């Protein structure tokens, strides 16, 4: 039987697979049986080395996500929370991205993307609502007002 990898080995293994938030890495290490007291110093060390940078990751993730899947400000916040970003970083990233665009513009992009795949207006309408856009915005986009 192989011995349990050290926390350093496991953390680096996890980080080598994909970029993780500090919260995600902590959760994964806790799941694997490492103690919180030994995790925190390791996370601080990886932050100092630049292996963990929630601010940069949040901006990259936000821009990539919105390019491939336009969504509302509300839905974007939800997606970032699922990735365990700290609240202040979520606010910073969302405000930075939505300073360049509005929910209305994002809804129009989502509408154009959905219209390529479906001609059923009811399905498109419901999809835009599931992406977190307000009823008013969706109705305006759907009617072209």
C-alpha atoms as an extended CHARMM CRD file, in Angstrom:
* protein
*
       145  EXT
         1         1  UNK       CA              0.0000000000        0.0000000000        0.0000000000  PROA      1               0.0000000000
         2         2  UNK       CA              1.3010000000        3.4390000000       -0.9490000000  PROA      2               0.0000000000
         3         3  UNK       CA              1.8100000000        5.9250000000        1.8620000000  PROA      3               0.0000000000
         4         4  UNK       CA             -0.4540000000        8.9640000000        1.9560000000  PROA      4               0.0000000000
         5         5  UNK       CA              1.1480000000       11.8090000000       -0.0180000000  PROA      5               0.0000000000
         6         6  UNK       CA              2.3170000000       14.8210000000        1.9520000000  PROA      6               0.0000000000
         7         7  UNK       CA              0.0750000000       17.8650000000        1.9030000000  PROA      7               0.0000000000
         8         8  UNK       CA              2.5980000000       19.6120000000       -0.3600000000  PROA      8               0.0000000000
         9         9  UNK       CA              2.5510000000       16.7440000000       -2.8600000000  PROA      9               0.0000000000
        10        10  UNK       CA             -1.2420000000       16.5510000000       -2.8910000000  PROA      10              0.0000000000
        11        11  UNK       CA             -1.7060000000       20.3160000000       -3.1800000000  PROA      11              0.0000000000
        12        12  UNK       CA              0.7400000000       20.5410000000       -6.0890000000  PROA      12              0.0000000000
        13        13  UNK       CA             -0.8940000000       17.5470000000       -7.7450000000  PROA      13              0.0000000000
        14        14  UNK       CA             -4.2960000000       19.2330000000       -7.5280000000  PROA      14              0.0000000000
        15        15  UNK       CA             -2.9480000000       22.5720000000       -8.7510000000  PROA      15              0.0000000000
        16        16  UNK       CA             -1.2070000000       20.9090000000      -11.6970000000  PROA      16              0.0000000000
        17        17  UNK       CA             -4.5540000000       19.6780000000      -13.0470000000  PROA      17              0.0000000000
        18        18  UNK       CA             -6.2870000000       23.0860000000      -13.2690000000  PROA      18              0.0000000000
        19        19  UNK       CA             -6.3110000000       26.4780000000      -11.6180000000  PROA      19              0.0000000000
        20        20  UNK       CA             -8.1060000000       26.3730000000       -8.2930000000  PROA      20              0.0000000000
        21        21  UNK       CA             -9.3290000000       29.0230000000       -5.9250000000  PROA      21              0.0000000000
        22        22  UNK       CA             -7.9740000000       29.0520000000       -2.4100000000  PROA      22              0.0000000000
        23        23  UNK       CA            -11.3780000000       27.8110000000       -1.2060000000  PROA      23              0.0000000000
        24        24  UNK       CA            -11.4890000000       24.9690000000       -3.7360000000  PROA      24              0.0000000000
        25        25  UNK       CA             -7.9930000000       23.7730000000       -2.8410000000  PROA      25              0.0000000000
        26        26  UNK       CA             -8.7930000000       23.9080000000        0.8750000000  PROA      26              0.0000000000
        27        27  UNK       CA            -12.0290000000       21.9480000000        0.3580000000  PROA      27              0.0000000000
        28        28  UNK       CA            -10.2500000000       19.2890000000       -1.7210000000  PROA      28              0.0000000000
        29        29  UNK       CA             -7.4980000000       18.8750000000        0.8720000000  PROA      29              0.0000000000
        30        30  UNK       CA            -10.0340000000       18.6520000000        3.7040000000  PROA      30              0.0000000000
        31        31  UNK       CA            -11.9120000000       15.9760000000        1.7180000000  PROA      31              0.0000000000
        32        32  UNK       CA             -8.7130000000       13.9870000000        1.4710000000  PROA      32              0.0000000000
        33        33  UNK       CA             -8.2180000000       13.9690000000        5.2220000000  PROA      33              0.0000000000
        34        34  UNK       CA             -5.7190000000       16.7500000000        5.8190000000  PROA      34              0.0000000000
        35        35  UNK       CA             -6.2630000000       18.9350000000        8.8620000000  PROA      35              0.0000000000
        36        36  UNK       CA             -7.2190000000       22.5970000000        8.5780000000  PROA      36              0.0000000000
        37        37  UNK       CA             -4.2560000000       23.5650000000       10.7580000000  PROA      37              0.0000000000
        38        38  UNK       CA             -1.7980000000       22.1290000000        8.2630000000  PROA      38              0.0000000000
        39        39  UNK       CA             -3.7020000000       23.3480000000        5.1900000000  PROA      39              0.0000000000
        40        40  UNK       CA             -3.7670000000       27.0960000000        5.9430000000  PROA      40              0.0000000000
        41        41  UNK       CA              0.0340000000       27.5870000000        6.1030000000  PROA      41              0.0000000000
        42        42  UNK       CA              0.3700000000       25.6260000000        2.8620000000  PROA      42              0.0000000000
        43        43  UNK       CA             -2.2400000000       27.8070000000        1.1620000000  PROA      43              0.0000000000
        44        44  UNK       CA             -0.4550000000       30.9480000000        2.3840000000  PROA      44              0.0000000000
        45        45  UNK       CA              2.8260000000       29.5840000000        1.0110000000  PROA      45              0.0000000000
        46        46  UNK       CA              1.2940000000       28.8610000000       -2.4200000000  PROA      46              0.0000000000
        47        47  UNK       CA             -0.2760000000       32.3180000000       -2.4540000000  PROA      47              0.0000000000
        48        48  UNK       CA              3.1400000000       33.8590000000       -1.7410000000  PROA      48              0.0000000000
        49        49  UNK       CA              4.6260000000       31.8450000000       -4.6050000000  PROA      49              0.0000000000
        50        50  UNK       CA              1.8300000000       32.9500000000       -6.9510000000  PROA      50              0.0000000000
        51        51  UNK       CA              0.3420000000       29.4790000000       -7.4200000000  PROA      51              0.0000000000
        52        52  UNK       CA             -2.9030000000       30.7070000000       -5.8500000000  PROA      52              0.0000000000
        53        53  UNK       CA             -4.2470000000       34.0950000000       -6.9130000000  PROA      53              0.0000000000
        54        54  UNK       CA             -8.0040000000       34.3620000000       -6.5560000000  PROA      54              0.0000000000
        55        55  UNK       CA             -8.1300000000       37.8900000000       -7.9980000000  PROA      55              0.0000000000
        56        56  UNK       CA             -6.4340000000       36.9880000000      -11.2830000000  PROA      56              0.0000000000
        57        57  UNK       CA             -8.3050000000       33.6810000000      -11.5240000000  PROA      57              0.0000000000
        58        58  UNK       CA            -11.6650000000       35.4120000000      -10.9370000000  PROA      58              0.0000000000
        59        59  UNK       CA            -11.0160000000       37.9100000000      -13.7330000000  PROA      59              0.0000000000
        60        60  UNK       CA             -9.8250000000       35.2280000000      -16.1530000000  PROA      60              0.0000000000
        61        61  UNK       CA            -12.7120000000       32.9070000000      -15.2940000000  PROA      61              0.0000000000
        62        62  UNK       CA            -15.2500000000       35.7230000000      -15.5680000000  PROA      62              0.0000000000
        63        63  UNK       CA            -14.0450000000       36.9090000000      -18.9770000000  PROA      63              0.0000000000
        64        64  UNK       CA            -13.8140000000       33.3970000000      -20.3970000000  PROA      64              0.0000000000
        65        65  UNK       CA            -17.2020000000       32.3750000000      -19.0230000000  PROA      65              0.0000000000
        66        66  UNK       CA            -18.9800000000       35.4240000000      -20.4220000000  PROA      66              0.0000000000
        67        67  UNK       CA            -17.3560000000       35.0270000000      -23.8380000000  PROA      67              0.0000000000
        68        68  UNK       CA            -18.5340000000       31.4500000000      -24.1430000000  PROA      68              0.0000000000
        69        69  UNK       CA            -21.8060000000       31.6770000000      -22.1720000000  PROA      69              0.0000000000
        70        70  UNK       CA            -23.3240000000       35.1480000000      -21.8390000000  PROA      70              0.0000000000
        71        71  UNK       CA            -25.2320000000       35.4400000000      -18.5530000000  PROA      71              0.0000000000
        72        72  UNK       CA            -26.5880000000       38.0140000000      -16.1390000000  PROA      72              0.0000000000
        73        73  UNK       CA            -24.6480000000       39.6610000000      -13.3680000000  PROA      73              0.0000000000
        74        74  UNK       CA            -26.6790000000       37.6110000000      -10.8540000000  PROA      74              0.0000000000
        75        75  UNK       CA            -25.8790000000       34.2770000000      -12.5590000000  PROA      75              0.0000000000
        76        76  UNK       CA            -22.1940000000       35.1850000000      -12.8370000000  PROA      76              0.0000000000
        77        77  UNK       CA            -22.0570000000       35.8400000000       -9.0920000000  PROA      77              0.0000000000
        78        78  UNK       CA            -23.6800000000       32.4570000000       -8.5040000000  PROA      78              0.0000000000
        79        79  UNK       CA            -21.1120000000       30.7280000000      -10.7460000000  PROA      79              0.0000000000
        80        80  UNK       CA            -18.2330000000       32.4150000000       -8.9080000000  PROA      80              0.0000000000
        81        81  UNK       CA            -19.6870000000       31.4170000000       -5.5250000000  PROA      81              0.0000000000
        82        82  UNK       CA            -19.7630000000       27.7950000000       -6.6860000000  PROA      82              0.0000000000
        83        83  UNK       CA            -16.0130000000       28.0930000000       -7.3350000000  PROA      83              0.0000000000
        84        84  UNK       CA            -15.6020000000       29.2630000000       -3.6990000000  PROA      84              0.0000000000
        85        85  UNK       CA            -14.2070000000       32.7150000000       -4.4850000000  PROA      85              0.0000000000
        86        86  UNK       CA            -14.2980000000       35.1470000000       -1.5420000000  PROA      86              0.0000000000
        87        87  UNK       CA            -17.2190000000       37.6070000000       -1.6740000000  PROA      87              0.0000000000
        88        88  UNK       CA            -15.0240000000       40.7030000000       -2.1360000000  PROA      88              0.0000000000
        89        89  UNK       CA            -13.2670000000       39.1280000000       -5.1180000000  PROA      89              0.0000000000
        90        90  UNK       CA            -16.6110000000       38.1430000000       -6.6450000000  PROA      90              0.0000000000
        91        91  UNK       CA            -17.8320000000       41.7350000000       -6.3670000000  PROA      91              0.0000000000
        92        92  UNK       CA            -14.5820000000       43.1050000000       -7.8110000000  PROA      92              0.0000000000
        93        93  UNK       CA            -14.6030000000       40.7630000000      -10.8160000000  PROA      93              0.0000000000
        94        94  UNK       CA            -18.2940000000       41.2130000000      -11.6190000000  PROA      94              0.0000000000
        95        95  UNK       CA            -18.1070000000       45.0080000000      -11.3370000000  PROA      95              0.0000000000
        96        96  UNK       CA            -15.0110000000       45.1140000000      -13.5410000000  PROA      96              0.0000000000
        97        97  UNK       CA            -16.6260000000       43.0590000000      -16.3010000000  PROA      97              0.0000000000
        98        98  UNK       CA            -20.0120000000       44.7610000000      -16.1360000000  PROA      98              0.0000000000
        99        99  UNK       CA            -18.3590000000       48.1980000000      -16.2040000000  PROA      99              0.0000000000
       100       100  UNK       CA            -17.7050000000       47.4170000000      -19.8880000000  PROA      100             0.0000000000
       101       101  UNK       CA            -21.1760000000       46.0100000000      -20.6790000000  PROA      101             0.0000000000
       102       102  UNK       CA            -24.7150000000       45.9610000000      -19.3150000000  PROA      102             0.0000000000
       103       103  UNK       CA            -27.1570000000       43.2010000000      -18.4660000000  PROA      103             0.0000000000
       104       104  UNK       CA            -29.1570000000       44.2900000000      -21.5280000000  PROA      104             0.0000000000
       105       105  UNK       CA            -26.1600000000       43.8930000000      -23.8670000000  PROA      105             0.0000000000
       106       106  UNK       CA            -25.3500000000       40.5420000000      -22.2900000000  PROA      106             0.0000000000
       107       107  UNK       CA            -28.9770000000       39.4290000000      -22.7320000000  PROA      107             0.0000000000
       108       108  UNK       CA            -28.8220000000       40.4270000000      -26.4070000000  PROA      108             0.0000000000
       109       109  UNK       CA            -25.6680000000       38.3440000000      -26.8690000000  PROA      109             0.0000000000
       110       110  UNK       CA            -27.3160000000       35.3950000000      -25.1320000000  PROA      110             0.0000000000
       111       111  UNK       CA            -30.4130000000       35.8030000000      -27.3100000000  PROA      111             0.0000000000
       112       112  UNK       CA            -28.3660000000       35.7750000000      -30.5280000000  PROA      112             0.0000000000
       113       113  UNK       CA            -26.4900000000       32.6900000000      -29.3640000000  PROA      113             0.0000000000
       114       114  UNK       CA            -29.6750000000       30.8490000000      -28.3700000000  PROA      114             0.0000000000
       115       115  UNK       CA            -31.4450000000       31.8480000000      -31.6080000000  PROA      115             0.0000000000
       116       116  UNK       CA            -28.7260000000       30.0480000000      -33.5830000000  PROA      116             0.0000000000
       117       117  UNK       CA            -29.6650000000       26.7760000000      -31.8870000000  PROA      117             0.0000000000
       118       118  UNK       CA            -33.4180000000       27.0740000000      -31.5810000000  PROA      118             0.0000000000
       119       119  UNK       CA            -36.2340000000       28.8630000000      -33.3490000000  PROA      119             0.0000000000
       120       120  UNK       CA            -38.6810000000       28.1610000000      -30.5100000000  PROA      120             0.0000000000
       121       121  UNK       CA            -39.1630000000       31.6030000000      -28.9320000000  PROA      121             0.0000000000
       122       122  UNK       CA            -40.6550000000       30.1560000000      -25.7320000000  PROA      122             0.0000000000
       123       123  UNK       CA            -37.5550000000       27.9830000000      -25.1890000000  PROA      123             0.0000000000
       124       124  UNK       CA            -35.2810000000       30.9490000000      -25.8480000000  PROA      124             0.0000000000
       125       125  UNK       CA            -37.3060000000       33.1300000000      -23.4610000000  PROA      125             0.0000000000
       126       126  UNK       CA            -37.1120000000       30.5070000000      -20.7090000000  PROA      126             0.0000000000
       127       127  UNK       CA            -33.3940000000       29.9690000000      -21.3120000000  PROA      127             0.0000000000
       128       128  UNK       CA            -32.7020000000       33.6910000000      -20.9030000000  PROA      128             0.0000000000
       129       129  UNK       CA            -34.6440000000       33.6800000000      -17.6430000000  PROA      129             0.0000000000
       130       130  UNK       CA            -32.5850000000       30.6960000000      -16.4210000000  PROA      130             0.0000000000
       131       131  UNK       CA            -29.4500000000       32.6840000000      -17.2310000000  PROA      131             0.0000000000
       132       132  UNK       CA            -30.6100000000       35.1460000000      -14.5720000000  PROA      132             0.0000000000
       133       133  UNK       CA            -31.8750000000       38.0150000000      -16.7030000000  PROA      133             0.0000000000
       134       134  UNK       CA            -34.8590000000       40.0040000000      -15.3910000000  PROA      134             0.0000000000
       135       135  UNK       CA            -38.2540000000       39.4740000000      -17.0200000000  PROA      135             0.0000000000
       136       136  UNK       CA            -38.2750000000       43.0690000000      -18.2470000000  PROA      136             0.0000000000
       137       137  UNK       CA            -34.8840000000       42.7720000000      -19.9460000000  PROA      137             0.0000000000
       138       138  UNK       CA            -35.7910000000       39.4390000000      -21.5490000000  PROA      138             0.0000000000
       139       139  UNK       CA            -39.0850000000       40.8100000000      -22.8340000000  PROA      139             0.0000000000
       140       140  UNK       CA            -37.3600000000       43.8620000000      -24.3210000000  PROA      140             0.0000000000
       141       141  UNK       CA            -34.7190000000       41.7380000000      -26.0120000000  PROA      141             0.0000000000
       142       142  UNK       CA            -37.3010000000       39.2930000000      -27.3720000000  PROA      142             0.0000000000
       143       143  UNK       CA            -39.4970000000       42.0650000000      -28.7880000000  PROA      143             0.0000000000
       144       144  UNK       CA            -36.5830000000       44.1300000000      -30.0870000000  PROA      144             0.0000000000
       145       145  UNK       CA            -37.4560000000       47.2520000000      -28.0950000000  PROA      145             0.0000000000
